[in-house]
Amino acid sequence: MNSYSCDLHIHTALSPCASLEMSPREIVGRARRAGLDIIAITDHNMVENARCTEEIGRRNDLLVLPGMELQTSEEIHLLAIFGANEIACAFHEEVYRSLPQVENNPDYFGDQVVVDENDNIIRFENRLLLNSVELSLDDAVRLIKSHGGIVIPSHIDNPTFSIISQLGYIPENLDFDALEIHDIDNIPRVLPFITRKGLPFVTFSDAHYPADIGRRRTSLEMPEPCFEGLVEALKGLTGKTAGGRIE
């Protein structure tokens, strides 16, 4: 069993709040220099830049998993991570139908850029991605699981867009694989709000700028870097206080 360094919360230039420098080539290069072994691309409510990042990662000995940071109707952010781009795209089609048809204002929110493997701009996404989809938390978790995905509530210790900030607690009946915490020193503070005990804590960068990539990471043990190994590694962390470190 080997230990692999994972950052499973990275935005690209497709997220309007991320830097336009967050191109697939820049992300893969930064991740390799930061010593990461596995990353996930998790743009707001969309997956379209994951495929080319995955391809560049394959050529650079870096496992890139397709994913999304989905915003539920309760304004809760969830990380949804998948084992194959085709599955992520099928999931995205269902999410996109639930995304309100509100046009993006690039001057206010920022551009939403889809690029190719050479960082050329293919198109601009016009529908505002920084919005809640018309899916409840329960329905979103069920939809992710029906596509075989990993579900991790994002930055649960944040004062906005976190499951604790929006609900006041973490329900016991939802099939989460882990809980992402921004600052691992906050674990004692959030424990009273978690009704389902034993869920592992992980920490990732939530990178919106190249310099953030790998700044927060979690080391996970598995035979080799792969989605199936990641799923089993998270199960192996059950009951652990934390599996992450901040650099």
Secondary structure, 3 states (H helix, E strand, C coil): CEEEEEEEEECCCCCCCCCCCCCHHHHHHHHHHCCCCEEEEEEECECCCHHHHHHHHHHCCCEEEEEEEEECCCCCEEEEECCCHHHHHHHHHHHHHCCCCCECCHHHHCCCEEECCCCCEEEECCECCCCCCCCCHHHHHHHHHHCCCEEEECCCCCCCCCHHHHHCCECCCCCCCCEECCCHHHHHHHHHHECCCCCCEECCCCECCHHHCCCEEEEEEECCCCHHHHHHHHHHCCCCCCCEEEC
